[in-house]
């Protein structure tokens, strides 16, 4: 369009499309693309606003005197006929239209004073201006808190554990749920403030604040992880409906399956593979990766979108998950459950016989999973022990997947991503929340298969958006700093290995170092030291590559149920391919840098909360074993002591420097070692130790250890006594001087 629409045309569009009434939506509706025309449209809209023809709410316009299509209302007393009416609690000043609340079967009973979230429809020719249909009765998603209950003769009070909360909550006598003084409780607000304190009722007794059931709740509150969804978010999620085929590509004929942990809470990726019948690609494969289409439900600028962006990601604990999206989406409509239709974003990739990606094609489709499988049963089926569920899928579905994975291993070996071997702990809880066992997860080919296919899909998404020249969030992992590399090199040389210097570092160099150490006593030491030399991955609108995966273009595409970054990538693909109005918005693009920082910080917050929770569970698990001896390996050295990772559980404990022998120790930060002033004993990362558990504190997750043996032998006896200066032997003094000299030379370089 080469001219601005009339004011009447604008008014008519807004009246007919109340949910598409931003300046950007109006410009798009009338085909306004030029910069000068957009400026003119902005002027007309401001003029209509000044004239009182339009009112602006946030970034959207609506007719003056009208209400938004979804509003918060307060219910009035029934009229003489028993009908319910309501008044809006938001909108233009002085606007009090008459709203008829139309009840439907199954709606909760409403009474005078109730606040509700409702969808409004304008009506004419009646004694009211709108009809309202209930979305949610407000107050059912009450404000909650976690705290310690302090009993009194009137009931009691709750002292929040959140450091940012400075007000207690009052609990009436009949709302204590029988809680005892000092118990950790969960409560919800039940009434207005009285004498300055809000009234609450206890909804759950969690027992001892240091007990296992309280562990993850404490971490959630301490790290400020949002765990209650606002009413508007719940209302939008509740209003979501299953998706029909429409203009989507029908992928329901593909035998896609999901493969997840046995205790998976959501399923957002499905896979399928078959041999490529193209004679120009002998031995090649076609691999499909289908991902939940979260973008269909979580629209830019919606309440769901704002909350998901704030959360950044789901946070997983041994006993619960704090999801990024409400359960009706994360656990149902978006989750790729077996034998039900689900909307998806999918990529079809053509691989050659060596696993290199030759081409890819993205589509927005409708799929139907043929099976919700877990890693163990898939691997068992391939190894000859199929169960009733995997047996029918073995030949047509699982074997082609493994054949395609075998090809990708060849490409991976050529690419040489960083190949760290670090076991992952798994904490198994009893029904009452206590730690039943701590084991290390098995690493199966089923795990590696899914990881490799997800990496392929993520690369394809990044490459596609670079080709389309659309903005996106890259997953960035920069190479280690020179200082960290020097520290790693020192550890390697002290262990008898070499890490080349004076060349551009590649992951293949680090893999060569790890291969040298494999099977030796320094295996774990080199893996830990290499991990610590790495920078932390993050999100950025600029592409700086992914060092650890040895990839130039990488973005997260495969987990939009639990990561906001993936949702942004999905929207960018929708925008780039013109697949709908729910693609990347102008506001998304403007805020891309801010979003990258926000979700990178949220990721670190979740990691810290998850780590703290695991530490507390392990401390609780070991609390009954104080005084027992354990074997382990030194995982960190500081001036104040040694960190030890215990073999049995992987728990980390501290040996304070005061309990390390009976001599003074010199700390060398560069080599991460402690050296005894009298004996010359040098203690460093990776050494084997035997320790006694001196203290386990579940509330903090702290473990205090006593050093008994190092490298299989007792600590050498010191000639001196603690706290008293003693002459040093010339040989030991010479060793100390040599160490200090080496340190000085390094600093001069």
C-alpha positions in Angstrom: 0.0 0.0 0.0 1.4 3.4 -1.0 -0.8 5.5 1.2 -2.0 5.6 4.9 -5.4 4.0 5.6 -8.1 6.4 6.8 -9.0 6.7 10.4 -12.3 4.9 9.8 -10.3 2.0 8.3 -8.0 1.9 11.3 -10.9 1.9 13.7 -12.6 -0.9 11.8 -9.5 -3.1 11.8 -8.9 -2.6 15.6 -12.5 -3.4 16.3 -12.4 -6.6 14.3 -8.9 -7.6 15.4 -8.5 -6.6 19.1 -5.5 -9.0 19.5 -3.6 -7.7 16.5 -3.7 -4.0 17.3 -0.1 -2.9 17.8 1.4 -0.4 15.5 3.4 -3.2 13.9 0.3 -5.3 13.4 -1.6 -2.4 11.8 1.2 -1.6 9.5 1.4 -5.2 8.4 -2.4 -5.4 7.9 -2.3 -2.5 5.5 0.9 -3.4 3.7 2.8 -0.4 5.0 6.6 -1.1 4.5 8.3 2.2 3.8 10.1 4.1 6.5 8.3 7.4 5.7 4.9 5.7 5.6 5.5 4.1 9.0 6.3 7.6 10.4 3.1 8.9 9.0 1.1 6.0 10.4 2.6 6.7 13.8 1.5 10.3 13.5 -2.1 9.4 12.6 -2.4 6.9 15.5 -1.1 9.6 18.0 -3.6 12.0 16.5 -6.5 9.6 16.9 -5.3 9.0 20.5 -5.3 12.7 21.2 -8.8 13.0 19.7 -10.0 10.3 22.0 -10.9 7.9 19.2 -8.3 5.4 20.4 -6.7 4.5 23.7 -3.3 2.8 24.1 -2.6 0.0 26.5 1.0 -1.1 26.7 1.9 -1.5 23.0 -1.6 -2.0 21.5 -4.4 0.3 20.5 -8.1 -0.1 21.0 -11.2 2.0 20.4 -11.7 4.6 23.1 -14.3 3.4 25.6 -13.6 -0.3 24.9 -12.1 -3.0 27.1 -9.4 -5.4 26.2 -10.6 -8.8 25.0 -9.3 -10.5 28.2 -9.9 -8.5 31.4 -9.9 -8.8 35.2 -13.4 -8.2 36.5 -15.1 -8.0 40.0 -18.4 -9.8 40.3 -21.4 -7.8 41.6 -24.3 -9.1 43.6 -26.9 -11.1 41.6 -29.8 -9.0 40.2 -33.4 -9.7 40.9 -33.5 -12.3 38.1 -30.4 -14.0 39.6 -28.1 -13.0 36.8 -24.5 -12.1 37.5 -22.9 -8.9 36.3 -19.4 -7.6 36.8 -17.3 -4.4 36.6 -13.8 -4.1 35.1 -10.8 -3.6 37.4 -8.7 -2.2 34.5 -9.3 0.0 31.6 -9.9 3.7 30.9 -10.6 6.0 33.8 -14.3 6.5 34.3 -15.3 3.6 32.0 -17.7 1.4 33.9 -19.6 -0.7 31.3 -22.2 -3.2 32.3 -20.9 -6.8 31.8 -23.0 -9.9 31.9 -21.2 -13.0 33.3 -22.4 -16.0 31.2 -21.9 -19.2 33.2 -21.1 -22.4 31.4 -21.4 -26.0 32.7 -18.5 -26.8 34.9 -17.7 -23.2 35.9 -17.1 -22.7 39.6 -19.8 -20.9 41.6 -19.2 -17.1 41.7 -20.4 -14.6 44.3 -20.3 -10.9 45.1 -16.7 -9.6 45.4 -15.0 -12.5 43.5 -12.3 -11.4 41.1 -12.2 -13.3 37.8 -10.2 -13.3 34.6 -12.7 -13.4 31.7 -12.8 -13.2 27.9 -15.1 -10.4 26.8 -17.3 -10.1 23.7 -19.0 -6.9 22.8 -22.8 -7.2 22.4 -25.4 -4.8 21.0 -29.1 -4.3 21.5 -29.1 -5.4 25.2 -28.9 -3.6 28.5 -25.2 -4.6 28.9 -22.2 -3.8 26.7 -20.2 -7.1 27.1 -20.7 -10.7 27.8 -18.0 -12.4 29.9 -17.0 -16.0 29.8 -14.9 -17.2 32.8 -11.3 -18.2 32.2 -10.1 -18.4 35.8 -11.4 -17.4 39.2 -8.6 -15.4 40.7 -7.3 -16.4 44.1 -7.1 -20.1 43.2 -3.4 -19.5 42.4 -2.7 -18.1 45.8 0.6 -16.5 46.8 2.8 -19.1 48.6 5.9 -19.0 50.7 8.3 -21.3 52.5 9.3 -20.7 56.1 9.9 -21.9 59.6 6.8 -22.1 61.8 7.0 -20.5 65.2 4.1 -21.7 67.4 2.2 -19.4 69.9 -1.0 -19.6 71.9 -2.9 -17.8 69.1 -1.6 -20.1 66.4 1.7 -18.9 65.3 3.8 -17.1 62.7 5.9 -18.1 59.8 9.4 -16.8 59.4 10.3 -16.9 55.7 13.6 -18.5 54.7 13.9 -16.1 51.8 16.5 -13.5 52.7 14.6 -10.9 50.8 11.4 -11.3 52.8 11.4 -9.2 55.9 7.8 -9.7 57.0 6.4 -12.7 58.9 3.0 -14.2 58.2 0.3 -14.7 60.9 -1.3 -18.2 61.1 -4.6 -18.5 63.0 -5.1 -21.4 65.4 -7.3 -23.3 63.0 -4.9 -23.0 60.0 -1.7 -24.5 61.5 -2.3 -28.1 60.0 -0.9 -29.3 63.3 2.6 -27.9 62.6 5.1 -28.0 65.4 7.4 -25.2 66.5 10.5 -25.1 64.3 9.1 -27.1 61.4 9.6 -26.0 57.8 6.2 -25.4 56.3 4.7 -24.3 53.0 1.8 -21.8 53.4 -0.5 -19.7 51.2 -2.0 -16.3 51.9 -5.6 -16.7 53.1 -6.7 -13.3 54.0 -5.9 -9.6 54.1 -3.2 -8.0 56.4 -4.1 -7.6 60.0 -1.9 -5.5 62.3 0.5 -5.2 59.4 0.9 -9.0 58.8 -0.7 -11.0 56.1 -2.8 -14.0 57.2 -1.8 -17.5 56.0 -2.8 -21.1 56.2 -0.3 -23.9 56.2 -0.8 -26.2 53.3 2.2 -28.6 53.8 4.4 -29.7 56.7 7.9 -30.4 55.5 9.4 -31.3 58.8 13.0 -30.6 59.8 14.3 -27.7 57.8 17.5 -29.7 57.4 15.5 -32.8 56.2 15.6 -34.2 52.6 12.1 -33.1 51.7 13.0 -29.5 52.3 16.3 -29.5 50.3 15.1 -28.4 46.8 12.5 -26.0 48.2 15.3 -24.2 50.1 17.4 -24.0 46.9 14.4 -22.6 45.0 13.9 -19.8 47.4 17.6 -19.1 48.1 18.4 -18.7 44.4 15.2 -16.8 43.6 13.8 -19.2 41.1 10.2 -18.3 40.2 8.1 -21.3 41.1 4.6 -19.9 41.1 2.9 -18.9 37.9 0.9 -15.7 37.8 -2.9 -16.0 37.2 -2.7 -14.5 33.7 -0.1 -17.1 32.7 -2.3 -20.0 34.0 -5.3 -18.5 32.3 -3.5 -18.4 28.9 -2.3 -22.0 29.4 -5.7 -23.2 30.4 -7.2 -21.7 27.3 -4.8 -23.6 24.9 -6.3 -26.2 22.6 -4.9 -29.1 20.6 -3.7 -28.3 17.1 -5.3 -29.5 13.9 -3.4 -30.1 10.7 -4.5 -27.0 8.8 -1.6 -25.8 6.6 1.0 -27.9 8.4 2.9 -30.7 6.7 1.4 -34.0 7.7 4.2 -36.1 9.2 2.0 -38.6 11.0 3.1 -41.3 8.6 6.7 -41.1 9.9 7.5 -43.7 12.7 9.0 -41.0 15.0 9.8 -42.1 18.5 10.9 -40.3 21.6 13.9 -41.6 23.7 14.3 -40.1 27.1 15.3 -41.0 30.7 13.0 -43.4 32.4 11.8 -40.6 34.7 11.4 -37.9 32.0 8.9 -35.2 32.9 8.6 -33.8 29.3 9.2 -35.1 25.8 10.2 -32.4 23.3 12.2 -34.3 20.7 11.5 -37.3 18.5 13.7 -39.0 15.9 13.5 -41.2 12.9 16.0 -42.5 10.4 16.1 -44.6 7.2 18.5 -45.4 4.5 18.6 -42.9 1.6 17.3 -44.4 -1.6 19.1 -41.8 -3.7 21.7 -43.6 -5.8 23.8 -40.5 -5.8 24.3 -41.0 -2.0 25.3 -44.6 -1.6 25.2 -45.8 2.1 23.7 -42.5 3.1 20.8 -41.8 5.5 17.8 -39.6 6.0 17.4 -38.4 9.6 14.3 -36.6 10.9 14.4 -34.7 14.1 10.9 -33.4 15.2 10.6 -30.9 18.1 7.6 -29.7 20.0 6.1 -26.6 18.5 6.0 -24.5 21.6 5.9 -21.2 19.6 2.3 -22.0 18.6 1.2 -21.8 22.2 3.6 -19.2 23.6 3.1 -16.1 21.5 5.4 -13.1 21.6 4.4 -10.5 24.2 1.9 -12.8 25.9 1.8 -13.5 29.6 3.2 -16.9 28.9 6.0 -15.5 26.9 6.9 -12.9 29.5 7.0 -15.5 32.3 9.0 -18.0 30.2 11.6 -15.3 29.3 11.9 -14.4 33.0 12.4 -18.1 34.0 14.8 -18.7 31.1 14.7 -22.5 31.5 13.3 -25.3 33.6 15.2 -26.3 36.7 15.5 -29.9 37.6 16.0 -31.4 41.1 16.0 -35.0 42.2 12.5 -34.7 43.7 10.8 -32.1 41.5 11.0 -29.8 38.5 10.4 -26.1 38.3 9.1 -25.8 34.7 9.5 -22.9 32.4 5.9 -23.4 31.2 2.7 -24.5 33.1 2.2 -28.2 33.3 -0.8 -28.2 30.9 1.7 -27.2 28.2 5.0 -28.8 29.3 3.5 -32.0 30.4 0.6 -32.3 28.0 -0.1 -30.2 24.9 3.5 -29.5 24.0 4.9 -32.9 25.1 5.3 -35.4 22.3 3.3 -38.3 24.0 2.9 -41.5 22.1 -0.1 -42.1 19.8 -1.5 -38.6 19.9 -1.2 -35.8 17.3 1.2 -33.0 18.3 2.4 -29.9 16.4 6.1 -29.8 15.7 8.9 -28.0 14.0 10.9 -30.6 12.2 14.1 -30.9 10.1 14.9 -33.6 7.6 18.7 -34.1 7.1 20.5 -36.0 4.4 23.7 -37.6 5.6 26.4 -39.4 3.6 27.9 -42.7 4.5 30.4 -41.0 6.7 27.8 -39.1 8.6 28.4 -35.7 7.1 25.3 -33.6 6.6 24.8 -32.9 2.9 21.6 -30.9 3.1 18.6 -30.1 5.3 15.0 -29.0 5.1 12.8 -27.5 7.8 9.1 -27.7 8.0 6.2 -27.0 10.4 4.1 -30.1 10.8 1.8 -32.4 12.7 3.3 -35.6 14.0 2.3 -38.7 16.0 4.9 -40.5 18.1 4.9 -44.3 17.7 6.5 -44.8 21.1 7.6 -43.1 24.3 10.8 -45.0 25.0 13.6 -44.7 27.6 17.3 -45.1 27.0 17.7 -48.4 28.9 15.0 -50.3 27.1 16.2 -49.0 23.7 19.8 -50.1 24.4 18.5 -53.5 25.7 16.5 -54.1 22.5 19.6 -53.4 20.4 21.6 -55.7 22.6 19.1 -58.6 22.1 16.8 -58.1 25.0 13.7 -56.4 23.5 10.6 -56.0 25.7 7.0 -56.0 24.6 7.2 -52.3 23.7 10.5 -52.3 21.8 10.2 -55.6 20.0 7.8 -54.4 17.3 9.9 -51.3 16.8 13.3 -53.0 16.7 13.7 -53.7 13.0 11.7 -50.9 11.4 12.6 -48.1 13.7 15.5 -48.7 16.2 18.0 -50.5 14.0 17.9 -47.8 11.3 18.5 -45.2 14.0 21.6 -47.0 15.2 22.8 -47.5 11.6 22.6 -43.7 11.0 24.3 -43.1 14.4 27.2 -45.4 13.4 27.7 -43.1 10.4 27.6 -39.9 12.5 30.4 -41.4 14.7 32.7 -41.3 11.8 32.0 -37.6 11.2 32.4 -36.9 14.9 35.8 -38.6 15.0 36.9 -36.4 12.1 35.5 -33.2 13.7 37.1 -34.0 17.1 34.8 -32.3 19.6 36.2 -32.2 23.2 35.8 -35.8 24.5 35.7 -35.5 28.3 35.0 -38.6 30.4 33.3 -37.4 33.6 30.7 -39.6 35.2 27.3 -38.1 36.1 25.8 -38.8 39.5 22.2 -40.0 39.9 20.5 -39.5 43.3 17.7 -42.0 43.9 15.1 -40.9 46.6 12.7 -42.9 48.7 9.0 -42.1 48.7 9.5 -39.9 51.8 12.3 -37.9 50.2 15.3 -39.5 51.7 18.4 -40.5 49.7 18.1 -44.2 48.9 21.3 -44.5 46.9 23.9 -42.5 44.9 25.2 -44.1 41.8 26.8 -43.0 38.5 24.6 -43.0 35.4 25.5 -45.4 32.7 26.6 -43.9 29.4 24.8 -45.9 26.7 25.0 -45.7 22.9 21.3 -44.7 23.2 22.3 -41.6 25.0 25.0 -40.8 22.5 22.7 -41.4 19.6 20.2 -38.8 20.8 22.9 -36.3 21.6 24.5 -36.6 18.1 21.1 -36.2 16.3 20.3 -33.2 18.5 23.6 -31.6 17.7 23.0 -32.1 14.0 19.6 -30.5 14.3 21.0 -27.5 16.2 23.7 -27.0 13.6 21.1 -27.2 10.8 19.0 -24.5 12.6 21.9 -22.1 13.0 23.0 -22.6 9.4 19.4 -22.1 8.1 19.0 -18.8 10.0 22.4 -17.6 8.9 21.3 -18.4 5.3 18.0 -16.6 5.7 19.8 -13.7 7.4 17.4 -13.8 10.3 18.4 -12.7 13.9 18.8 -15.5 16.4 20.5 -16.5 19.6 23.7 -18.5 19.1 25.0 -21.0 21.7 28.6 -19.7 22.2 31.5 -21.4 23.8 34.8 -19.6 23.5 38.2 -21.2 23.7 40.1 -21.2 27.1 42.1 -18.2 28.2 45.9 -18.3 27.9 46.2 -18.3 31.7 43.9 -21.3 32.1 45.8 -23.1 29.4 49.1 -22.5 31.2 47.6 -24.0 34.3 46.4 -27.0 32.4 49.8 -27.4 30.8 51.6 -27.4 34.2 49.3 -30.1 35.5 49.9 -32.1 32.3 53.7 -31.7 32.5 53.7 -32.6 36.3 51.8 -35.8 35.3 54.3 -36.7 32.6 52.3 -35.6 29.6 52.6 -32.7 27.1 50.2 -30.2 25.7 51.7 -28.4 22.7 52.4 -24.7 23.0 52.8 -21.9 20.4 50.0 -23.0 18.1 46.3 -22.3 17.7 44.5 -24.5 20.2 42.1 -27.1 18.8 40.0 -29.6 20.6 42.0 -32.3 18.9 45.1 -31.2 21.0 43.1 -31.6 24.2 41.7 -34.9 23.1 45.3 -36.1 22.4 46.2 -35.2 26.0 43.2 -37.0 27.4 44.0 -40.1 25.3 47.6 -40.1 26.7 46.2 -40.1 30.3 43.4 -42.7 29.6 43.8 -45.8 31.8 46.6 -44.2 33.9 46.4 -43.0 37.5 46.1 -39.4 36.0 43.0 -40.1 33.9 40.5 -38.4 36.2 43.0 -35.6 37.1 43.4 -34.6 33.4 39.7 -34.8 32.7 38.9 -32.5 35.7 41.7 -30.1 34.9 40.6 -29.9 31.3 37.0 -29.2 32.3 38.2 -26.4 34.7 40.2 -24.8 31.9 37.1 -24.3 29.8 35.1 -21.1 29.6 31.4 -21.3 30.4 29.0 -21.5 27.4 26.4 -18.7 27.0 23.9 -17.2 24.6 24.7 -14.3 22.3 23.1 -12.6 19.3 26.6 -12.6 17.8 28.3 -15.8 16.6 31.6 -16.6 18.2 31.5 -20.3 17.5 31.4 -23.3 19.8 34.9 -24.4 20.8 34.0 -27.5 22.7 31.9 -29.0 19.9 34.3 -27.8 17.2 31.5 -26.1 15.3 31.3 -22.7 13.6 27.5 -22.3 13.7 25.5 -23.6 16.7 22.2 -22.7 18.2 19.8 -24.4 20.6 16.7 -25.7 18.7 15.8 -29.0 20.3 14.3 -28.2 23.7 11.8 -25.3 23.6 9.7 -26.8 26.4 12.5 -26.2 28.9 14.8 -23.5 27.3 13.7 -20.1 26.1 16.6 -19.8 23.7 15.2 -22.6 21.6 11.8 -20.8 21.5 13.6 -17.8 20.0 15.2 -20.0 17.4 11.8 -21.5 16.5 10.3 -18.1 16.1 13.2 -17.0 13.9 12.5 -20.0 11.6 8.8 -19.2 11.5 9.6 -15.6 10.5 12.2 -16.7 8.0 9.9 -19.1 6.3 6.6 -17.1 6.7 4.9 -19.9 8.6 2.5 -17.8 10.6 2.0 -14.7 12.7 3.7 -16.2 15.8 7.3 -15.8 14.5 10.0 -13.5 15.9 8.4 -10.1 16.7 10.0 -6.7 16.3 10.2 -6.5 20.1 11.9 -9.9 20.3 14.6 -8.6 17.9 15.0 -5.3 19.7 15.5 -7.1 23.0 17.7 -9.9 21.7 20.9 -8.8 23.5 19.0 -8.3 26.7 17.3 -11.7 26.4 20.7 -13.4 25.8 22.1 -12.0 29.0 18.9 -12.7 30.9 18.6 -16.4 30.0 22.4 -17.0 30.3 22.1 -15.7 33.9 19.0 -17.8 34.5 20.9 -20.9 33.3 23.7 -20.2 35.8 21.1 -19.6 38.5 19.6 -23.0 37.9 22.9 -24.7 37.7 23.9 -23.3 41.1 20.5 -24.3 42.7 20.8 -27.8 41.3 24.4 -28.1 42.5 23.5 -26.9 46.0 20.6 -29.3 46.2 22.8 -32.2 45.2 25.3 -31.2 47.9 22.6 -31.0 50.6 21.2 -34.4 49.6 24.7 -36.0 49.7 25.4 -34.4 53.1 22.1 -35.8 54.4 23.0 -39.2 53.0 26.4 -39.2 54.7 25.3 -37.7 58.0 24.9 -41.1 59.6 28.4 -42.1 58.5 30.4 -39.5 60.3 33.7 -41.1 61.6 33.9 -43.6 58.7 36.9 -43.6 56.2 36.5 -43.0 52.5 38.8 -43.1 49.5 38.9 -40.2 47.1 40.9 -37.9 44.9 42.0 -34.3 45.4 39.9 -32.1 43.1 41.0 -28.7 44.2 43.8 -26.9 46.1 43.4 -23.6 47.8 45.4 -21.7 50.4 42.8 -22.6 53.1 42.7 -26.3 52.3 42.1 -29.2 49.9 38.9 -30.2 48.2 38.4 -34.0 47.8 35.9 -35.8 45.6 34.9 -39.1 47.3 34.9 -42.2 45.1 31.7 -43.8 46.4 29.3 -40.9 45.9 31.2 -38.2 44.0 30.5 -35.8 46.9 33.0 -33.0 47.5 34.4 -32.3 50.9 37.0 -29.9 52.4 40.1 -30.8 54.3 41.0 -27.6 56.2 44.6 -26.6 56.0 45.0 -26.8 59.8 44.5 -30.6 59.6 46.9 -31.2 56.7 50.0 -32.4 58.6 51.9 -30.6 61.4 53.8 -28.1 59.4 53.4 -24.9 57.4 52.4 -25.3 53.7 53.3 -22.9 50.9 50.5 -22.4 48.4 51.4 -22.0 44.7 48.4 -20.7 42.8 49.9 -21.3 39.4 50.6 -25.0 39.8 47.7 -25.4 42.2 49.9 -27.1 44.8 50.7 -27.0 48.5 54.3 -27.7 49.6 55.3 -28.5 53.2 57.9 -26.2 54.6 59.6 -28.9 56.6 59.1 -32.2 54.7 58.9 -30.8 51.2 55.7 -32.8 50.7 53.9 -31.5 47.6 50.1 -32.0 47.4 48.3 -31.3 44.1 45.1 -32.0 42.2 44.5 -35.7 41.3 46.4 -37.4 44.1 44.7 -40.3 45.8 43.8 -39.8 49.5 42.1 -41.7 52.3 40.0 -39.4 54.6 37.8 -39.6 57.6 34.4 -37.9 57.5 34.5 -35.4 60.4 31.3 -33.5 59.8 28.2 -33.5 57.5 25.8 -30.5 57.6 22.7 -31.1 55.5 21.4 -27.5 55.8 24.5 -26.2 54.1 25.6 -29.3 52.1 29.0 -29.0 53.7 31.3 -32.0 54.4 34.5 -31.6 56.5 37.2 -34.2 56.1 40.4 -35.3 57.9 43.4 -36.4 55.8 44.7 -39.9 56.8 46.7 -41.0 53.9 48.0 -39.6 50.6 49.0 -41.7 47.6 48.6 -44.9 49.7 51.0 -43.8 52.5 50.8 -41.9 55.8 51.8 -38.3 55.9 55.5 -37.8 56.5 56.3 -36.8 60.0 57.4 -33.2 60.5 60.4 -32.3 62.8 58.6 -29.2 64.1 55.5 -28.6 66.2 52.5 -26.6 65.0 52.8 -22.9 65.8 56.6 -23.0 66.5 59.3 -21.9 64.0 61.9 -24.7 63.4 65.1 -24.7 61.3 64.6 -26.1 57.8 67.0 -28.6 56.3 69.1 -27.2 53.5 67.8 -29.6 50.9 64.2 -28.8 51.8 64.9 -25.1 51.8 66.6 -25.4 48.4 63.5 -27.2 47.0 61.3 -24.3 48.3 63.7 -21.7 46.8 63.6 -23.5 43.4 59.8 -23.6 43.4 59.6 -19.9 44.2 62.2 -19.2 41.5 60.1 -21.1 38.9 57.1 -19.1 39.9 59.0 -15.8 39.5 60.2 -16.7 36.0 56.7 -17.6 34.9 55.4 -14.2 36.1 58.2 -12.4 34.2 57.2 -14.1 31.0 
